[in-house]
Each structure stands twice: as C-alpha cells, then as structure tokens.
C-alpha cells in the first residue's frame, strides 16, 4: 500500500481533513488536522483513524500506522 493510497483513504474517511504522510508504504505515520476531532479524546481520535485502515492492517497490506491528530484550533 502506497503512502498516497493511505492518505486518500484517510482523507475520504475524515471530512474536511488535511492529512500529511511520512514513511514507506507498509510502515508510515500520519498527521491529521480535522474538525471532526473536536470534542473527542486522543483515544477516540486514534480509534476513529485506525478504524479506517483496520482491514489493511489485518491483512498485512499496511504493517503499522502512527497517528497524530489535531483540530484546526490546536494547530
């Protein structure tokens, strides 16, 4: 799975998000800024994001994804 594919999947699953990717296709990190995180705990944000790629992680197509999440006000 390429970084672009991961980024597209995250952006399409999180409304009005700005996703920045780093790393390689199977082990990468994402910085995500989105208003959908407003009022959510860090754990809720992580679960939301990782839920978008759970099938890819389960299948091994995506080995690991490190996530940092922010609301627009936090950035």
N, C-alpha and C positions, 0 to 999 in steps of 0.2 A: 504494500500500500504506500503510495507516494505522499509526501507532505501536502501536496496540492489536494489530493483526494481527502485526506483527513480534514484539512482546512475547509473544504467545500461542505463536507458532511456536518461539521460543527456550525458553520455559518448558516446552513439551511435549517438546522435544528434549533438554533437560538436566534430569535427575532431581533433585528437591529443590532447585530453583534459585529465587533471588529476583532478578528482572530489573527494573531501573529504566530507563525510556526517556526520551530528550530529543531535541528537534529536530522536523523535519517528516517527513512520510511517506516521502519519497524520499531524504532525507539526514539520518541520525539517528545517535545514539550510545546505547550500552547499557552499563550497569554490571551485571555479573552475579556473584552470590555463589552458589557451589555446591560441595558436597563432591566432585563428580566431577572437579574440577580438582586434587585432592590428588595430589601427586607428578608433575604434568605441568609442563613448561617453559612459558614465556609463548607461545612459538611454537606448541606443541602445543595450548594452550588456544585461541589465535586460530584455528587451522585447524579445530578442533572446532566452534567457534561459527559461523565463516563457512561451513563446510560445510552448516550447517542452512539457510542462505539463499542458497546458490550459484545456484540456478535463478532466484530473484527478481532477483539482481544481474545474472546473464547476460541475462535478458530485458529489463532496464532498469526493471522494476517498482520495484526498490529500487536507488537510484543509489549510495549509499555507506553503510557502517555502521562506525562507530568503536566498538571494544570494549575495555572494561576488565574484567578478570576477577580474582576473589578466591576463596579458600577461606574458609569461615566463620572459621577461626583467624586469617586475615590481616586480617579486618575487625574 
